[in-house]
Amino acid sequence: MTKFDLRREDCVKGMARIPNEHVDLVVTSPPYNLGVDYRKYSDRQDRQSYLKWCREWASQVQRILKPSGSFFLNIGSAPSNPMLPHEIAIHLTSASGGFVLQNTIHWIKSITIQNREGSLQSHGHFKPISSKRFLNDCHEYIFHFTQNGRVELDRLAIGVPYQDKSNISRWRHTRGSDLRCRGNTWFIPYETIQSRAKERPHPATFPVQLAEWCIKLHGVSRVHTMLDPFLGIGNSAAAAQRCGVKKFIGFEIDETYLAEAKRRIG
């Protein structure tokens, strides 16, 4: 059973009270500074102020993350502001003693695939853009940061079967198992909802499955304490509960979002 410690508090202040090298896994998605209409947070800072703030909370994450830990950062952009995720990644890795970017994962929210018969099939959901310049934005990034770039992962925990079954006997590393690494493109669609106010009362969430895959990829048995500095309505907490993580810490400044997070894991 997961022990939850969910606090209504600014994450920078809250993390300052957590001991060094205390957390095994961090899965989070901060505000993107794209003008999202949050209840208690202004998502419209100037660029340098926003990047400075990112360094502030990320430095606390780095201090409390164990050398064997993983930090999965979900970040998106707008077509008119495409460099933001990369700027954040650079800021978090360029400082002396900063994080190492160990993996870059592409979260695919919607995709259209042509089958062998030639027909097109669309899967997933996206917010359409009315523009003569930009394409609909159907993906976001998940940056996997570690302290040293050498953290081993449980790649087959979210593995997929081989399409060509002859690979099972052809490659020695399969050891006869019909399971391979999923790779760094994850198709995770949002669940269809009837009412945003009732079912997803937050303007910017990632699916529970996204956090669940991050937990499994790092290795469930290696996660004693998990943290989400930007809890929102608690999707990462729900994932921790599903996976049986021993302890989960979350910070959220909005009392309405925090109450919803507590309700969902209750």
N, C-alpha and C positions, 0 to 999 in steps of 0.2 A: 504494500500500500504506500502511495506517495505522500510524503509529508510536505504540505504547502506553507510557504511564508510569503504572502502577498501583501504588499505595502503601498499605501497611498503616499507617494513620496517622489521627489525628483531623484532620478537614478544616479546622478553624479554624487549627490549628498549621501544617498543610501549606500552606494557601492563603497564609499570612503570608509564605512564602518565594517566592511567585510575583510577578513584577514588576507594576507598575501597567499597566493597559490592555493586557494580554497575551492575553486570551482573547476569541474571537469569539462563542462560543455556549456557554451553560450549559443543560443539560437535567437535571433532577433531581427526586427525590421524597424529602423527609426523613421521619423518623418523625412520625406524626400526633399523638402523645401520647394515644392512645386505648386503651392497655393491650395493644398487640400484643406477643406473646411472642417478642422477639428473643433471640439467644444472648448478646450482649455489651452490650446497651443496655437501660436501664430506660425503658420508654415510659409512665411514670406520674409525671411531674413535676407540681408545682402549676402553675396556669395562668400566673402571672406569670413564674415561673422559665423555663417553656417559651418564652414569647414573648420574654423577654430573650435566651435562647439563639438563637432564630431571628434576632434582630437582629444578634447577634454573627457568625454565619456569613454572613448576608446582606450585612453591611457589607464583608466580605472579597470576596464575589462582586462587589459593586458596584465596589470598588477595582480589581479585576483585569479587569473587563469593559470592552472598548473602547467608545467613544462610539457606534459603529455596530453594537454587539453586541446580542444578544437573550438573555434569561433566561427559560426556560420552567419554571415551577414547578408540578408536579402535587401537588395536596393534596386529601385527602378529609375526610369527617367521619363522625360517627355520628348517627342520627336524634335521639338524646337530647342531642347536642352540635353543633347545626347551624351555629353562628356561628363555629366555629374557623377555617375557611378565610378568611372575611371579616376576622376579627381579624388574622390573619397579613398579609393584603394591606394592611390599614390601617397596621399597624406598619411595613411595608416601604416605604410611600409617604408616610407623614405626617411623618417627620423632615425637617428642613431638608436639602435636597440629596439626598433619597431617590429611590428608583426612581419611574418613571412607569408606571402600569398601562395598557399600550397596547391589549391585547386580553384578553378573558375567553373561554376556550374550554370547552365542556362535553363531557367525555369520557363518552359513553353506552356503558355496558358491556352493557346488556340492554334490549330494547325489544319491545313487542308492537304490531303494525300490522294494521289491518283493510284488506284489499284491496278492489277494486271489486266483487267478488262477495259481499262481506260476511263472508268467513271471516277468522278471526284467526290470525296467524302470529307466534310468538315467536322472537326471535333473541338469541343471546348467553348469558352466564352471570352469575349474581349469587348472593350468599350470602343465603338466605332468613332473614327475621326472624319470630320467633314473638311477636306483640304485638297487643294490642287498641288501641294508641295510634298506632303508627308504621307507615309503609309500607315495603316492601322498598326498600333503597337501591341504585339501579341506575346512579348516575352519580357522577363526581368532577369537580373543576375543574382546568383548566390555565391558570394566570395567565401572561400574556406581559408581562414587565417589560422596559423599556428605560431608558436613561439620560435620554432627552429626549422620548420619545413620537413621534419622527419617523423611526423606522427603516423603510425600505421593505422590503416582503416580496415573495417570489416566489409570489404567491397561486395561480397556475395550475399550479405544480409539483405540487400535490395537488388540482388542479381536477377537476370532474366534468362529464359531458355535459349539455347542456340537455335537459330533459324535453320542452319545447315547442320544436321545431326552428325555428319561425318567428321565434324570438328572435334567431337567428343573423343573419338579414338585417335584422331590425327595429332592432337596436341597433348603433350605429356602433362602440362600444368592443370588440365581438366580433372585428372585422376578419376576418369570415368563418370564425372558428374555433368548432368545437362544443365549447367548454370554458369553464366559468364557475367563479368562486370557490366553494369547498366550503362556506364559511360557518363559523360558530363552534360547530357541533354535530358532533362526530366520533364515529361509531359504530365502536368498535374492540373487538371481543369478545376475551376470553381464548381461547387455543387449548385444546381439550379435552385433558386429561391423564389418564393411567391411574394414575400414582403421583406424588404431590406430592414425596415424599422424593427420587425419582430425577430427575424432570423439572422441578420448580420448588421447589428446596430453600430457600425463603425465604418468610416469612409475608406479605410485602407487596411485590409487584412490579408494575410497569406493563409492558404488552406491548412488544416490540421495535418494533412498528409505530408505536406512539405516539411514541417518540423519533425514529424515522425520518421521520415526518411533520413533526415540529418542525424537524429539520435541513433538509428540503426546503423548508419554508415560509420559513425564514430565507434560504435560498439556498445550495445545496451549494458552489457555486464561491466563496462568500464566507467559508467556514468553513475557516480554516487550523488553529486550535486550539480544541478542544471540551473542556469540563470537566463532570464529574459529581462533586460533593462527597460524595454518598451512593451509592456504586457498587453496593452489594448484590452480586447475582450477575452483574452486568455487562450488563443489557439495553441500556443506553445505549451501552456500548462495542460491542456487537454491531451496533447501528444505525449507529454511526460507521463500522464496518468495511464494512457493506453499502453505505454511501453514498460511501465513498472519502475520508473526512475525513483530512487529512494527519497531524494529531497529536491524541491523546486523552489527557487526564489524569483519573485517578480516584482517590478516597480511600475507604478502607473499614477499619473498625476490627476486623472479625471475620475471622480468618484462614481460616475455612472458606468463607465467602462469597467472599472474595478469591480463594481457590484455584479455586473454581468459575468465577468470572469469567475468570480466566486460561485455564482449560481450554476455555471456550467460544469464545474468540477465537484459541486456538492452532491 
